[in-house]
């Protein structure tokens, strides 16, 4: 559930500790999705609230402006494929592209709750599969074959 790391760190650590991969996958996916509703409903409001505060205002304003600009840019590029763009954004297992960031982006894009949760969940499941396979050495084995 930790931002930036999410299941991208949980699955390799769990598999590395000798836990069954399928258990790591399920627990990591559930843990990764738990904060999504809270982020969707409250993160944007907190950022907007903090824009005019003395010590945090500049940072919160930066975050809001960056989120709105990035969201509009993504919306123009993705067009009607915004759902799949969000799913792939969350599903690419890189730091900063997880459910936290994807849900915040969905709230800035004014996507409805159901659509954004389904897209984020699909992305989390995809990232979990990729990280699970990587943790078990599947990609290394495929690379060795070719």
Beta strands, then each sheet from edge to edge (+ up, - down):
end
